[in-house]
Amino acid sequence: MKIFGFAGWSGSGKTTLIEQVIPRFVLAGLKVSLIKHAHHRFDVDHPGKDSYRHRHAGCSEVLVTSKLRWALMHELRDEREPTLEEMLKLVAPCDLLLIEGYKRESFDKLEVYRSTLGEALLFPQDPHIVAI
């Protein structure tokens, strides 16, 4: 499994770029997966849904499945945030694993930069940035 990342400040356009390259990889016959790191609270569940109610009642994990997809939600509660290395072990084998975020981790990545954000380049401080 080849791993390649996209790093940059929030609002730089990482998601938009990744969204454009994924179909090209898939068209080339690659099985592509992605890990996205979020620095903010997020939820894939919605208030009122059974799975949401079960999590908020105290479940550590809730797995929702159907004939189209499945999702496992794990509540960290007071646990530490898992490392990227730990998350990599959870991803099914694929040809290409894209990583959005984790800009301080050690893997090859492309820096997405937008000067109007007023942030400094991550390169050259990050030796794993192979392109901007």
C-alpha positions as CSV (number, residue, x, y, z in Angstrom):
1,M,0.0,0.0,0.0
2,K,1.4,3.3,-1.1
3,I,0.8,6.3,1.3
4,F,0.8,9.9,0.1
5,G,-0.4,13.0,1.9
6,F,-1.7,16.4,1.4
7,A,-0.8,19.0,3.9
8,G,-1.5,22.7,4.3
9,W,-3.4,25.2,6.5
10,S,-7.1,25.1,6.8
11,G,-8.8,26.8,3.8
12,S,-5.8,26.2,1.5
13,G,-7.8,23.9,-0.8
14,K,-6.6,20.4,0.2
15,T,-10.1,18.8,0.1
16,T,-10.9,20.4,-3.3
17,L,-7.6,19.2,-4.8
18,I,-8.0,15.7,-3.4
19,E,-11.6,15.5,-4.6
20,Q,-10.3,16.2,-8.1
21,V,-7.4,13.6,-8.1
22,I,-9.3,10.7,-6.6
23,P,-11.4,10.0,-9.7
24,R,-8.2,10.0,-11.9
25,F,-6.6,7.4,-9.6
26,V,-9.8,5.3,-9.6
27,L,-10.1,5.6,-13.4
28,A,-6.5,4.3,-13.6
29,G,-7.7,1.1,-11.8
30,L,-6.4,1.9,-8.3
31,K,-8.3,1.1,-5.1
32,V,-8.0,4.4,-3.2
33,S,-8.8,5.1,0.5
34,L,-8.3,8.2,2.6
35,I,-7.7,9.2,6.2
36,K,-8.6,12.7,7.1
37,H,-7.4,14.3,10.3
38,A,-9.8,16.9,11.8
39,H,-8.6,19.4,14.4
40,H,-12.1,20.2,15.4
41,R,-15.1,18.5,16.7
42,F,-16.9,16.5,14.1
43,D,-19.8,14.0,14.0
44,V,-20.8,11.6,11.3
45,D,-24.1,10.9,13.2
46,H,-27.2,13.0,13.6
47,P,-29.3,13.8,16.7
48,G,-32.4,11.7,16.8
49,K,-31.0,8.7,14.9
50,D,-30.8,5.4,16.8
51,S,-27.0,5.2,16.6
52,Y,-26.6,8.8,17.9
53,R,-28.9,8.0,20.8
54,H,-27.0,4.8,21.6
55,R,-23.6,6.7,21.6
56,H,-25.0,9.4,23.8
57,A,-26.5,6.8,26.1
58,G,-22.9,5.6,26.8
59,C,-21.8,3.1,24.2
60,S,-18.1,3.1,23.5
61,E,-18.6,1.9,19.9
62,V,-21.6,1.8,17.6
63,L,-21.4,0.1,14.2
64,V,-24.0,0.9,11.6
65,T,-24.3,-1.3,8.6
66,S,-26.4,-1.7,5.5
67,K,-26.1,-3.3,2.1
68,L,-24.4,-0.1,0.8
69,R,-21.8,0.8,3.6
70,W,-20.9,0.5,7.2
71,A,-19.4,2.9,9.7
72,L,-17.9,2.3,13.0
73,M,-18.0,5.2,15.5
74,H,-15.7,5.0,18.5
75,E,-16.1,7.4,21.3
76,L,-12.8,8.4,22.9
77,R,-14.4,9.7,26.0
78,D,-11.3,10.3,28.2
79,E,-8.9,8.2,26.0
80,R,-6.0,9.9,24.1
81,E,-6.3,10.6,20.4
82,P,-5.0,7.6,18.4
83,T,-1.8,8.1,16.5
84,L,-1.7,8.0,12.7
85,E,0.2,4.7,13.0
86,E,-2.7,3.2,15.0
87,M,-5.2,4.5,12.4
88,L,-3.2,3.0,9.5
89,K,-3.8,-0.5,11.0
90,L,-7.6,0.0,10.8
91,V,-7.7,0.7,7.0
92,A,-8.4,-2.2,4.7
93,P,-5.7,-3.0,2.1
94,C,-5.7,-0.7,-0.9
95,D,-3.4,0.5,-3.7
96,L,-3.2,4.1,-2.5
97,L,-3.9,5.5,0.8
98,L,-4.3,9.3,0.8
99,I,-3.9,11.3,4.0
100,E,-5.3,14.7,4.5
101,G,-3.8,16.6,7.4
102,Y,-1.3,15.1,9.8
103,K,1.0,17.8,8.5
104,R,3.6,17.1,11.2
105,E,3.9,13.4,10.4
106,S,6.7,11.7,8.5
107,F,5.4,10.6,5.1
108,D,5.7,12.0,1.6
109,K,3.2,14.8,1.0
110,L,2.2,17.6,-1.3
111,E,1.8,21.0,0.4
112,V,-1.3,22.9,-0.7
113,Y,-0.5,26.6,-0.2
114,R,-2.7,29.6,-0.5
115,S,-0.8,32.9,0.1
116,T,-4.0,34.8,0.9
117,L,-4.3,32.9,4.2
118,G,-1.3,34.7,5.5
119,E,0.4,31.5,6.9
120,A,4.0,30.5,6.3
121,L,4.9,27.6,4.0
122,L,5.4,24.3,5.8
123,F,8.3,23.7,3.4
124,P,11.3,23.6,3.8
125,Q,10.9,22.9,7.6
126,D,9.2,19.6,6.6
127,P,11.6,17.4,4.7
128,H,8.7,15.1,3.7
129,I,7.1,17.7,1.4
130,V,8.0,16.6,-2.1
131,A,6.0,19.3,-4.0
132,I,4.1,22.5,-3.4
